Amino acid sequence: PMFTVTSGYYCWLQTHGVANALIMGTPAVGSSLILGSTEGALAVIATSVDVDVPIVGTIWGANGVDGEYCPVFLQID
């Protein structure tokens, strides 16, 4: 999840490429992901509701499993 990093801390933030991410729901491989309602989780986009929400990445390699960390191809930048 995003947080404020002050000058007293070090931060590394990945914005592109494969990373493990907390998954909300059970998205299929290739599904577009957005920020979910659970803090720090990614959820599959609901096309009829989330048309103006930025896509964060795509589920990658295997179907997502609710509440577990799964590979995601990030596309934030």
Backbone bond lengths (Angstrom), bond angles and torsions (degrees), N, CA, C in turn:
res aa  C-N    CA-C-N  psi(-1)  N-CA   C-N-CA  omega(-1)  CA-C   N-CA-C  phi
1 P - - - 1.458 - - 1.524 111.47 -
2 M 1.283 115.97 152.21 1.463 120.39 179.39 1.526 110.34 -74.38
3 F 1.315 115.67 145.53 1.457 120.91 178.97 1.518 108.04 -152.62
4 T 1.314 115.80 164.35 1.449 121.66 179.37 1.522 109.27 -80.13
5 V 1.324 116.75 129.10 1.460 121.46 178.18 1.519 106.96 -110.09
6 T 1.332 115.91 115.64 1.465 120.65 179.09 1.516 110.06 -87.24
7 S 1.321 117.30 172.80 1.465 121.85 -176.90 1.527 112.75 -64.87
8 G 1.326 119.05 -16.17 1.456 121.99 -179.67 1.523 114.01 -86.29
9 Y 1.329 117.62 2.26 1.459 121.20 -176.13 1.518 111.63 -126.39
10 Y 1.317 116.18 159.71 1.456 123.25 175.20 1.526 107.38 -106.45
11 C 1.316 117.50 141.75 1.465 120.38 -179.93 1.519 109.63 -139.91
12 W 1.332 115.23 135.78 1.457 122.21 171.86 1.512 105.95 -121.74
13 L 1.315 117.13 126.72 1.454 121.54 -175.59 1.521 109.27 -131.79
14 Q 1.325 116.79 120.27 1.458 121.38 179.02 1.519 109.16 -88.77
15 T 1.340 115.87 133.03 1.462 120.49 -179.23 1.520 113.74 -119.70
16 H 1.336 117.70 -10.88 1.460 120.49 -176.99 1.522 109.57 -150.16
17 G 1.328 116.47 141.48 1.456 121.30 177.80 1.516 111.98 107.22
18 V 1.333 115.46 -175.18 1.456 121.12 -175.92 1.523 110.68 -81.08
19 A 1.327 115.93 131.46 1.471 122.85 178.07 1.524 108.01 -148.80
20 N 1.321 116.69 157.97 1.463 120.43 173.41 1.517 108.79 -86.24
21 A 1.313 116.88 135.85 1.461 121.73 -179.12 1.521 109.83 -138.69
22 L 1.321 115.73 148.75 1.460 121.95 175.69 1.522 108.37 -69.15
23 I 1.321 116.54 130.04 1.463 121.98 -175.88 1.526 110.78 -108.21
24 M 1.312 115.45 138.96 1.457 123.59 176.06 1.527 107.25 -112.85
25 G 1.316 117.71 121.66 1.463 121.23 -176.25 1.518 110.25 90.07
26 T 1.325 116.23 -162.28 1.468 121.10 -179.00 1.522 110.72 -132.29
27 P 1.332 117.65 70.61 1.464 119.83 -178.81 1.529 111.95 -70.49
28 A 1.326 116.23 145.57 1.464 122.67 177.11 1.530 109.44 -81.18
29 V 1.322 116.16 159.24 1.462 121.69 176.63 1.523 109.30 -53.32
30 G 1.318 116.86 133.32 1.462 122.18 179.21 1.517 114.56 89.71
31 S 1.339 118.10 -4.24 1.473 120.89 179.69 1.521 110.52 -70.92
32 S 1.326 116.47 139.26 1.460 121.50 175.05 1.522 109.13 -74.67
33 L 1.346 115.63 140.37 1.465 121.35 -176.85 1.522 111.28 -118.76
34 I 1.321 114.54 146.64 1.463 122.97 175.19 1.526 107.60 -127.91
35 L 1.320 117.43 172.85 1.460 120.02 174.66 1.519 109.26 -64.63
36 G 1.329 116.62 132.30 1.460 121.64 -179.12 1.516 112.01 -89.49
37 S 1.307 116.39 175.27 1.464 121.30 179.70 1.524 111.75 -77.21
38 T 1.339 118.38 -20.31 1.464 122.22 173.22 1.519 107.56 -81.34
39 E 1.333 117.40 129.99 1.454 121.32 -176.29 1.524 111.35 -56.14
40 G 1.325 116.74 125.44 1.446 122.99 177.85 1.512 115.29 83.68
41 A 1.327 118.75 -1.07 1.464 121.22 -176.99 1.524 111.41 -100.33
42 L 1.333 115.32 155.70 1.452 122.21 174.45 1.520 108.75 -110.35
43 A 1.321 116.07 142.94 1.470 121.86 -177.65 1.521 109.21 -130.18
44 V 1.327 115.67 155.82 1.462 120.91 177.95 1.531 109.14 -67.21
45 I 1.313 115.89 143.94 1.459 120.73 -178.83 1.535 109.80 -74.01
46 A 1.313 115.76 136.05 1.469 121.51 174.17 1.523 105.87 -97.49
47 T 1.311 117.67 102.95 1.464 121.97 -169.54 1.518 114.52 -56.81
48 S 1.316 118.12 -32.53 1.466 118.72 -177.77 1.528 112.35 -79.38
49 V 1.333 117.51 -20.80 1.468 121.22 -175.76 1.527 112.13 -107.73
50 D 1.316 117.44 -37.89 1.464 122.70 -170.20 1.524 113.83 -101.94
51 V 1.313 118.36 34.21 1.467 120.72 -175.47 1.531 113.04 -64.95
52 D 1.322 118.67 -24.16 1.462 120.78 -178.33 1.532 112.78 -108.67
53 V 1.336 118.15 14.84 1.462 122.62 -179.86 1.531 108.20 -96.10
54 P 1.354 117.89 132.25 1.458 119.85 -178.51 1.535 112.70 -65.02
55 I 1.315 116.54 138.04 1.459 121.94 176.38 1.526 108.22 -80.94
56 V 1.322 116.24 130.97 1.460 123.01 -177.28 1.522 111.19 -93.20
57 G 1.328 116.96 -33.47 1.455 119.94 -178.22 1.510 111.72 -178.86
58 T 1.335 114.55 -166.43 1.459 122.66 -177.94 1.519 108.81 -133.10
59 I 1.337 116.41 137.24 1.471 119.50 177.03 1.530 106.81 -64.55
60 W 1.333 117.05 137.63 1.460 120.57 -168.69 1.520 111.13 -134.53
61 G 1.309 117.21 131.27 1.459 121.43 171.40 1.513 116.30 92.43
62 A 1.310 118.43 -42.14 1.475 122.08 -178.90 1.519 108.40 -155.64
63 N 1.315 117.07 159.21 1.464 120.20 177.13 1.521 109.68 -60.34
64 G 1.334 116.70 145.92 1.452 121.61 178.19 1.524 111.44 -73.39
65 V 1.315 115.61 151.63 1.464 122.05 178.79 1.522 108.03 -123.74
66 D 1.323 116.65 125.91 1.464 122.69 -176.92 1.526 111.20 -55.08
67 G 1.344 116.38 127.32 1.454 122.19 176.31 1.517 115.16 80.23
68 E 1.337 117.70 5.19 1.456 121.01 178.69 1.528 110.14 -117.55
69 Y 1.327 115.37 161.56 1.453 120.93 176.29 1.524 108.83 -88.73
70 C 1.320 116.61 130.44 1.459 122.78 -177.09 1.528 109.12 -134.50
71 P 1.349 117.62 157.23 1.457 119.76 177.67 1.525 112.24 -67.19
72 V 1.315 114.25 134.79 1.460 122.89 -179.13 1.527 107.41 -134.34
73 F 1.318 117.37 139.01 1.463 120.61 172.38 1.520 107.31 -93.09
74 L 1.342 116.42 105.61 1.463 121.61 -177.78 1.512 110.94 -73.60
75 Q 1.343 116.10 142.72 1.472 122.80 179.23 1.524 109.12 -139.98
76 I 1.342 115.32 50.26 1.458 120.00 -175.08 1.532 111.09 -81.03
77 D 1.335 118.08 -33.06 1.467 119.42 -176.17 1.499 113.71 -87.49
